[in-house]
Amino acid sequence: MKEKELLEYLIRILLERLNDLYDEAVGFDQFVFGERTAYVECLEIIQEHIDAEKYGLSFNIEGRYPV
């Protein structure tokens, strides 16, 4: 897997997991809070080091996924 493909895959997986965790059916506890926080932090780190628009991350991540 090439670097660009790996980065796209990682971003897609993190966003999918976050969307799943913000689903109303998911209960909220400290573990879920920790997962949300970790995924948001990972995406924010990635966002700071890439062309965010090119990879679909040109939005306020914590605004969309508040922790």
C-alpha positions in Angstrom: 0.0 0.0 0.0 1.4 3.4 -1.0 1.7 6.3 1.4 -1.3 8.2 -0.1 -3.5 5.1 -0.1 -2.5 4.4 3.5 -3.3 7.9 4.6 -6.7 7.8 2.8 -7.5 4.5 4.4 -6.5 5.7 7.9 -8.6 8.8 7.6 -11.6 6.9 6.3 -11.4 4.3 9.1 -11.1 7.0 11.8 -14.1 8.9 10.4 -16.1 5.7 10.2 -15.3 4.9 13.8 -16.2 8.4 15.0 -19.5 8.3 13.1 -20.3 5.0 14.7 -19.5 6.4 18.2 -21.8 9.3 17.6 -24.7 7.1 16.6 -27.6 7.5 19.0 -27.7 3.8 19.6 -24.2 3.8 21.2 -24.2 4.1 24.9 -21.9 6.7 26.5 -19.3 5.8 29.1 -15.7 6.5 29.9 -14.5 4.0 27.3 -16.5 5.6 24.5 -15.3 9.1 25.7 -11.7 7.9 25.5 -12.2 6.4 22.0 -13.9 9.6 20.7 -11.1 11.7 22.2 -8.3 9.5 20.7 -9.9 9.4 17.2 -10.4 13.2 17.2 -6.8 13.8 18.3 -5.5 11.5 15.6 -7.5 13.3 12.9 -6.4 16.7 14.2 -2.7 15.6 14.1 -3.1 14.3 10.6 -5.0 17.4 9.6 -2.1 19.6 10.7 0.5 17.8 8.6 -1.3 17.3 5.2 -3.2 19.2 2.6 -6.5 18.9 4.5 -8.7 19.8 1.6 -7.1 17.2 -0.6 -7.9 14.5 1.9 -11.4 15.7 2.9 -10.4 17.1 6.3 -10.9 20.8 5.7 -13.4 21.2 8.5 -13.3 21.8 12.3 -12.9 18.2 13.5 -13.7 18.9 17.1 -16.6 21.1 16.0 -18.2 18.2 14.1 -17.2 15.6 16.7 -17.2 17.4 20.1 -15.4 15.6 23.0 
